[in-house]
Amino acid sequence: MNNSEINKSLDIEKLPLIEKLKSLDEIFWVNPNLENSKLAIDKSPLTAADIKAAEERLNRFAPYISKVFPETRAANGMIESPLVRIPSMRKKLALDNGQPLLGDLLLKCDSHLPISGSIKARGGIYEILKHAEQLALSHQKLTIQDDYSILASEKFRVFFSQYSIAVGSTGNLGLSIGIISAKLGFKVTVHMSADAKQWKKDLLRSKNVQVIEYDSDYSEAVTQGRIQAEADPSCYFVDDENSKDLFLGYAVAASRLKHQLKQLEIVVDENHPLIVYLPCGVGGGPGGVAFGLKQVFKDNVHCFFAEPTHSPCMVLGLMTGFHDQISVQDIGINNVTAADGLAVGRPSGFVGKVIEPFLSGSYTISDENLYRLLKDLVDTEDIHLEPSALAGMIGPDNLCRDGMDYLRNNKVLDKMSNATHVVWATGGSMVPEDMMAQYYQKGSN
């Protein structure tokens, strides 16, 4: 679709937020296509059984993960992150926004997931584990009854070295794919877009991962990864734009969050809503998590995506109904943001269409506010995140200021004092100290 076709198709009268997107203003959008969870679940192409199968596969691999990644041993090979209350940040947000934050505020620290330090350690690692399992099973080198720690042997590394992996990434997905693939023994190439941070490229190269850099954005990196795989029958391409396996790896987070909420004695039911704010790039990570959460908590959970003002691809695709047929560049936005993990100009059509009936809404946030919130979180809670991971933090204020009709229509307005807000922190623990100091300084300016 070219620019003239898009301009003709867009009815600005009906989509006034498009003009605000073009002006790089922060917006709050309520999804008119949200459906009752039962109806949405019944017609979804993916199911709770698919998520359960992914969870069982991760359980099979736990002995291997525990053996080769010592940082996971305390959790018996489970790749999981803490869920923590952030009361001092809650007070700071209320003070800065001039209104109380109704309900409890928690941070889901996928920023501190073991192995690759971001939410991509869920979907990315899961997809490579599934591929490795399928190869080993099809060559009769493994049965699902085996202790998967045997995959750490030199025999399996030699076997997997016959195969290669390719992926396009803005950074964090590349880290997760590169680290786990190299550990298993695969030859792996990560195609990195221009916005990927140098330290991520350096870390991958230190683990014997081939990194190819591009002067253009995420879409070109993905295209080149796809071309590489198509030319080599032994190469497996991790398709961040269309992968059901990535999506399902992320979705496993929901049952684990349910367990963590129970441990904290937090109730989620009709009178105690759960509201979750998820930073969004191409859509796989937040889409998978939101899909899983709706399977577990049904209509008692409300999921919102958060995107940079310079890269609002998912909200643009959903708002217009064009999904992956439109990019932010098509409406004059440059897709250049400090939130490198979210620097995506065109959304996943697969994710957009699957998540559309489950998603409550979306909003955008400026780079300046990302840096400011980064500094505030360090000052109040001594938690260090990368800029993109702060995108969820303004969600509760946005909802209570601009989402009153949503709260009223969904019969949760009078229950907000009982609400639990979960801000999903998507990355940051592996950021070098000098880089984090630069981020902090930008938040001070």
Secondary structure, DSSP 4 states (H G I P E B T S, - for coil): --HHHHHHH--TTT-HHHHHHHTT---EEE-TT---HHHHHHH-SS-HHHHHHHHHHHHHHHHHHHHH-GGGGGGTT-----EEE-HHHHHHHHHHHTS---SEEEEEEGGG-TTTSBTHHHHHHHHHHHHHHHHHHHTTS--TTS-GGGGGSHHHHHHHTTSEEEEEESSHHHHHHHHHHHHHT-EEEEEE-TTS-HHHHHHHHHTT-EEEE-SS-HHHHHHHHHHHHHT-TTEEEE-TTT-HHHHHHHHTHHHHHHHHHHHTT---BTTB-EEEEEE-SSSHHHHHHHHHHHHHHGGGEEEEEEEETT--HHHHHHHHS-GGG--GGGGT-----S-GGG--SS--HHHHHHHTTT--EEEEE-HHHHHHHHHHHHHHH-----GGGGGGGGHHHHHHHH-HHHHHHTT-GGGGGG-EEEEEE-B-TTS-HHHHHHHHHHHH-
